[in-house]
Amino acid sequence: MGITARGVGLLVAAVVLVGAGFRFAYPELTLLGAAAGAAVGYAALVAAWRPRLTVTRHADPDRVARGESASMTVTVRNAGRLRSANLLAEDRCGERTVPVPVLRLRPGRDTEVRYEVPTHRRGVVPVGPLRVTRRDPLGLVALARPYGAVVPVWVYPRIHPLTAVPTGAGRSLDGRVDGVPHGSITFDSLREYVVGDELRRVHWRTSARVGELMVRENVDTSLPRLVVLLDNRVAAHPQRVGGVAESFESACEAAASVVTAAHRADLPVVLLFVAAEAAAPGQEADSRPALGPLDRLAAAELSDDDDAVRAATTRLRQDRLGDTLIFLTGPGGRGELGHVGALRGAYPSVVVAVFGAAEPTPPGAAGLVVVDAADGAQFAAEWDGVRRW
């Protein structure tokens, strides 16, 4: 609760009038001071009354690529029985506020506001909560309260089409690559039967033991497994334009493009970050693994952990998550290519993309295939020419 400048002035006048009335024995001044103090007290009671408002939000859509259009519709309903007078409301959308008309909103009625969500930058735009300010008729006291939950709008990096993806390692004698839609080479796990599964894949012995149909889930070991390692260290992206590291934004676009192309080709792909990821708005740390790769890229931020490369490469060497490693970094990350080059024994194919460097990377750096790109679009354009799977 906050007292306005008018309320402060009236409260000071009340104290002065009461003091002067008692000091100089003027009951009229004392009465005026008491009336002024009573007015401030009444204003506080009026402002303290909490209106019953319900707030709903709908994002259309709630996930967009950078630069695409997204809108938010906010509906405020008066669920109380009395008219809510002298209400001012504004909705928070990222760094700006949007006014919402709720003045004199009748009981049982609602008002709706639709506005555009800024998508000019990659990130997670928090929308809400609605801030409702109630004032007394004299404007002496104002009380602001939040209503509704925060709804995030995910702004993905731009996705550039890649015309080629890695081919499988398993080939026939005639050079043809064998593709197995559901996998048929190596047993992986058992899962419950769903409509559409082939009956020949039912594991009858386990089904009889557990009392429900269980299906064998196999994997195709000939399919390449991609590992995209995004360098999200501050030291790797030292250059800033308007407070934004454009090289990191380009690296995020390249990561999104590779992940999307792999999913479209039904290839296994893993997205990793050099430094630890920050929790997205509305997401707890233990729920981050449930986020999709594009959601994680939208929420990605730079970290001050400059020594994370050695730990990340050690973990990759131990886990061996795939056979194709794509390392995306900025101009400040070229000094760490030796750690990445040491992974060639664990990953047969290692490709490095450096974004935003003023000068090209020296040829044969750490024995790696290095792509120097100004942005994500140039990386996509050079993708076919540098593939060495």
Secondary structure, DSSP 8 states (H G I E B T S, - for coil): -EE-HHHHHHHHHHHHHHHHHHHHT-HHHHHHHHHHHHHHHHHHHHHH----EEEEEEEESSEEETTS--EEEEEEEE-SSS-B-SEEEEEEETTEEEEE--TTB-TT-EEEEEEE---SSSEEEEEEEEEEEEE-TTS-EEEEEEES--EEEEEE------S-----S-B-TTS-B---SS--SEEEEEEE--TT--GGGB-HHHHHHHTS-EEEEEE-TTS--EEEEE--BGGG----BTTB-HHHHHHHHHHHHHHHHHHHTT--EEEEESS-----TT--GGGGGGS-HHHHHHH---BS-TTHHHHHHHHHHHH---SEEEEEE-GGGGGGHHHHHGGGGT-SEEEEEEES-SS---TTGGG-EEEEESSHHHHHHHHHHH---
